[in-house]
Amino acid sequence: MDNIVFGFVLNLSDPVEQNRSHSSAILKGDLVVRLQQGFSQHMKKDLETVVDVVFDAMISALKEKRRVEIRGIGSFSLHSA
């Protein structure tokens, strides 16, 4: 089975993100934290499920050799080597 890794590199004004030593990449857990900040009425496990569903949909589309576009972020596609 193919391993697919998603990485997002964004210019963030959040000081916590700016102080990270490893890079400016946003990890899956970071997305959940951001969702919690904007949607505090929802439980963390529900927001984690949302992130999982979105990534699962993206992975499925890429495995079917379809292009994935997230407006304002970028597009993703797989190319044969």
C-alpha positions as CSV (number, residue, x, y, z in Angstrom):
1,M,0.0,0.0,0.0
2,D,1.2,3.5,-0.8
3,N,2.0,5.9,2.0
4,I,0.7,9.4,1.4
5,V,1.9,12.2,3.6
6,F,0.3,15.6,3.7
7,G,2.2,18.7,4.7
8,F,1.0,22.3,4.7
9,V,3.4,25.2,4.9
10,L,1.6,28.4,5.7
11,N,2.7,31.8,6.8
12,L,1.1,32.0,10.3
13,S,0.9,35.0,12.5
14,D,0.5,32.8,15.6
15,P,3.5,33.3,17.9
16,V,3.3,29.7,19.1
17,E,3.7,28.5,15.5
18,Q,6.5,31.1,14.9
19,N,8.5,29.7,17.8
20,R,8.4,26.1,16.6
21,S,11.9,24.9,16.1
22,H,11.2,22.1,13.5
23,S,9.6,24.1,10.8
24,S,6.5,26.1,9.8
25,A,4.6,22.9,8.8
26,I,1.2,22.5,10.3
27,L,0.6,19.0,11.7
28,K,-2.7,17.2,11.9
29,G,-2.9,18.0,15.7
30,D,-2.3,21.7,14.9
31,L,-5.3,21.7,12.6
32,V,-7.4,20.3,15.4
33,V,-6.2,23.0,17.8
34,R,-7.0,25.7,15.3
35,L,-10.5,24.2,14.9
36,Q,-10.9,24.2,18.7
37,Q,-10.0,27.9,18.8
38,G,-12.6,28.8,16.2
39,F,-15.3,26.3,17.2
40,S,-15.0,26.0,20.9
41,Q,-18.6,24.7,21.3
42,H,-17.5,21.4,19.7
43,M,-15.7,18.6,21.4
44,K,-12.1,17.9,20.5
45,K,-12.9,14.3,19.5
46,D,-15.5,15.5,17.1
47,L,-13.1,18.0,15.5
48,E,-10.5,15.2,15.2
49,T,-13.1,13.2,13.4
50,V,-13.7,16.1,11.0
51,V,-9.9,16.3,10.2
52,D,-9.7,12.6,9.7
53,V,-12.7,12.5,7.3
54,V,-11.2,15.3,5.3
55,F,-7.8,13.6,5.1
56,D,-9.4,10.3,4.3
57,A,-11.3,11.9,1.4
58,M,-8.2,13.5,0.1
59,I,-6.2,10.2,0.3
60,S,-9.0,8.3,-1.5
61,A,-9.1,10.9,-4.3
62,L,-5.4,10.8,-4.7
63,K,-5.3,7.0,-4.8
64,E,-7.9,7.3,-7.6
65,K,-5.4,9.6,-9.4
66,R,-7.8,12.6,-9.0
67,R,-6.6,16.1,-8.2
68,V,-7.4,17.6,-4.8
69,E,-7.8,21.4,-4.6
70,I,-8.1,23.4,-1.4
71,R,-8.9,26.9,-2.3
72,G,-6.5,29.4,-0.8
73,I,-4.0,26.7,0.1
74,G,-3.1,24.7,-3.0
75,S,-3.7,21.6,-5.1
76,F,-2.4,18.1,-4.7
77,S,-1.9,15.3,-7.2
78,L,0.2,12.3,-7.6
79,H,2.5,11.8,-10.6
80,S,4.2,8.6,-11.7
81,A,8.0,8.6,-11.6
